[in-house]
Amino acid sequence: MKTSNQTVLPVGILAGVVATLLALGAMAQLSFAVVIYAASALPILIAGLGWGNRAAITAIITAGALGALMVSPPFAATMAVFTLVPAGWLSHLANLARPASEIGGPDRLLAWYPLSDILLHLCGLVTLGMIALGVVIGYGPDLTNELVDMMTAAFQAQDPSFAPDPESLAQTKQMFVLMLPMVQAGLWVLMLFAAFYIAIRVVSRSARALRPREDMPSALRMNRNALFVLLAAILLTFLGGVPAMIGATVFGAFAGGFLMAGFASLHFRSKGKDWRLPVLVLAYISSLLVLPAFLILVLGLADTRRAVALTPARDDQPENPS
């Protein structure tokens, strides 16, 4: 689908402005800051999925420039690392297609970049972003111990009788230094992919969609190679120190990917079943607890594959739209 600069540039600039406003809104509304901040990836994704790479790049540059001018360069850099660049890269990957004959498929069909590989890239980008943030802020036991002490003091202010056991407090501090990056990385993968999914739904309702809409329950799985990354991350957590913190971050991000694959597999397996709705509702609610979330994670681990979407080639459909 050909797009002219007269359309691409205004769309990219508008998307960049909206993304910046959403990021600024996250600073003003602390109650839903994480959700609003993740939503700042939506305009970039919509621009990239509907108008191609040039629109996404224009949006990223616009948002970065506005963030640096209105707040500060570090704010713009953080926004770029956590939302802008991942969103632009995901939209680029989603628009990649090549003749199906190159991978042994039928002629006159296009093979689109697999969702499993897109999810794999997202996990890697989130991991790199979290590690970069940790280096910048000096993340480590000193920082997390201070956070635990602040939370303990807050509990004691509410309930003067609250007196944690020193040994239990030490174990909590030791665990917190690994759990915090693990949970943050996994949560960010979930939220960015949710933004990607919403953007696909929005763009697919118009004639702008470059990539055909896929059936997520059947197509969304993790790449088999992610299993080895997850195993390596677990091994790193036993080394202690900086390697353990890196391992926890990697595990959290990739576990988030497998968790989504598990939910997709559950949706696929429950199609047409009478018990589908109550089981899905129960699964989503109970996933806030560790054991149910682990079971869904195992479901994602048990079903790893690369599903390639094939569609008829169009004469106006470029293999790598820009």
N, C-alpha and C positions, 0 to 999 in steps of 0.2 A: 504494500500500500504506500504510494508515494505521498509525501507531505512536503509542503513548501515552507520556506523560512518565514513567510508572512504569518503562518499559523504556528509554527514550532516555537519561535522566539517568544511571542507573547504568552503562549501556554507555559513555557519554561519559566519565564519571569514571574507569572502569576503563581505558579506552583511554589517557587522559591519564597515568595512573600508570605503565602499561607503557611508554609512549613516554619518560617521564622516566627510568625505570630503564634503558632501553636506551641513552639518551644518557649516563647516568652510567657505564654499563658500558664505553662507548667510551673514557672517560677512564682507566679502570682497565686495559683490555686494549689496549695500544698496537699490538700486532701486527695486529689486525683492526679498528682504531679506525674507519676510514672505512666499512667494511661495516656494523659495528654501529650507527654513528651514522646511516647512511642507513636502516637497518632501523627506526629510531625513527619513521619516517613510516608504517610499516605499520599500527600500531594506529589511527592517525587515519584512514587510508584505508579500513580495514575498517569502522570506525564510520560514516564518511560514506557509503560505498557501500551499506551494509546498513541503516542506521538514519536516514540523511538529514542535513540540514544542522545541525539542533539537536544531534545527537550529536557531530558533528565540531567544532562551536563549543565545546561543553562540554569535549571532550577537549583542545582547544587551550588553553582558559583554565585547565583543571586542570594541564596539563603546564607551562604558563608560570608559574603560581603556585608549583608545587612546585620548578621549577628555580630561581626567584628565592629561595625560602626555604632550599633545601638547598645551593645553591652561591652564586649571585650574580645580580643583575639582568642584567649583561652576558651571562652564560651563558644565561639564559632568553631574552634578546633574540636571541642568535645561533641558538639552537635554533628560535625562532619563524620567523626569516627563512629558514633553510636547510631545515627539515623540516616544521614544524608548519603554517605558513600555506600553503606550496605543496601539502602533502598535502590540507589542507582545501579549497583552491580546486580541485584536480584532482577530488576527489570531488564537489564541487558541480557542476562542468562535466559530469562523466560522468552525473549524474542529470538533466540538463536534457533535456526532450523537448517536442515540440509536434506538433499534428496535421500529418500529412504533406500534407494538402490545402493548407496554407499555403505550401508550396514546390512545388506542382504535382503532388504525389503522390496516391495513391488515398485515398478516404475510409476512416474506421475504422482507419487505421494511424497509428502514432506515428513521428516522425522524431527520432532521438537526436543529440545534439551530436557532430559528427564527431571521430574520433580524431586526425585531422590537425590540427585546431584545438586540441585538448587538448595535443598535443605542442608546438604553437606557443606556447601559453601557458606551458608548462613551461620552454621555452628562454628566454622572456622573464623569467620569475621567477628562474631561476638567474642570468641575466645581471645583473639588478638586485641580487640578493643578493651576488654576487661583487664588483660595483662598490662596494656599501655597505661590505663588509668591507675592501676596498682603501683606501677613504677613512678608515675607523676606524684601521687599523693603519699608515697612512702608506706604502702600498705604492709602490715606485719603485726606481730604479736603486741607491740607497744600500742598501736592504734586500736586493735580490737579489745585489748585489756581495758583501755580507757573507756571504750563504749560499754563494756560489761559493767564496769564500776559505776558508770553514769546510770545505767538501767537499774542496778541494784539500789543505788541511792534514791532513785525515783520510786521504787517499790517500798523502800523503808519510809519515805515521806508520806506515802499513802497508808501504810500499815506499820506503825512503830514496832510492833511485835515481830515483824519479819526479820529473821536473823539467819542468813544462809550459812551452811557448814563450810568452813574454809577449804576442806578437801573437795567438796562438791563444786565450790566456786572456781577452784583451780582447774577442775575437769571441764567445767563449762567454758572457761577461757581458752583452754586447749582445743576444744571442739569448735568454738565459735570462729576461730581464725581460718578454719577450712570450710565451715558450713556457709559463712557469709558469701564468699565468691561463688561457691557452688550453687546456692539458691539464686543469687543475682544473675548469673550467667544463664541458668536454665529458664528463669522467668523472662529474660530479655529475648531469648530465642523464641519462646512461645508468643510474646507480644509482637515481635517484628514479623513473624510468619502470619499472625492473625491480621496484621496490617496488609501484608501481601495478598492474603486470601480475599479480604474486603476489596482491595484495589482491583483484583481480577473480576470480582462480581460486578463492581461498578462499571468497569470498562467493557465487560462482555455484554452489557445491556445496550451498548451503542455499536455503531459500525466501525468504531475506532480500534477495536481489539485486533492486535496483530497475532496473538496466540489464541488458539481455540480453547474454550473452557473445558476443563477435564473433570472427570468424576473423582473427586478427592478421596473418597473412601477406598476406591480400588487402586488409585495411582500413587497416593502418598505413602511411601515407605522410605526407610533409610538405606543408603548404600551399604553393601556388605563390608566395604573397607572401613566403615565407621566402627565396626566391632573391634578391630585391632587398635584404633585410636582410643576407644573406651577402655580397653584392657591396659594399654600403656598408661593411661591417666590413673587408673586404679593403682598400678605399681608405683607410680610417682608419689602418690599420697603416703606411702610407707617409708619414704626416704627422709621425711622431715624437712623443716626449713623452707627455703624458697621453692625447691622442686615439688614439695608437697602442696604448696599454695597454687603453683601452676597446674599440678595434676588435678586439684580440686576444681579449678576454673574450667579446665578442659572437660572433666567429667560432667560438671553441671551443664555446660553448653550442649554436649552431645547426648547427655541423658534427656535433656529437653527435647531434642530431635526425636529420640526413640519414644518418648512419651507421646508426642504428637502422632507418630506412626502407629503406636498402640491404640490410640483413640480412633484413628482412621480404620485400622483393622477391625476394631470393635463395631464401628458403623457398618463396615462391609459385611461382617459375619452376621449381623442382626437384621440385614435387609429382608423385608417380607415376613419377619417373625412377629407374632402377637405380643411378645414381651419386649419388643424393641424400645418403646418410649420409656417405660419405667426403669429398665436396666440402664439406658443411656443417662437418664436423669440421675439415677443413683450413682453411676460411675463418675459423672462430673462432680457431683457434690462430695462424694467420699474421696476423690482424688486430692482433696486438701489435706488428707491424712497420709502418713508415710506408707503404711502397708498397702492400702488400695492403689496408691500411685505407683508403688513398686510392682504390683501385679500387672498394671497396664503397661508399665515399662517393659516387663518381661514379655508381654504380648507383642510389643514392638520389636524386641530383640529376636523373637522367634520367627518373624516374617520380614526378612530383608531382601529387597530386589530392586531392579531398575526397570520401571515401566515406561516405555517410549510411546508417546502419543503420535499417531500417524493421521495425516489429513490430506485431502487432495490438494495438489499444488495449484496455485493461482498464478496467472500471468503477471499480475501486479504485486505478487508477494515476494519480496527479496529474501534471500537466505539469512542475511544479517542486517535487519533494518536499522537505520540510523536516524 
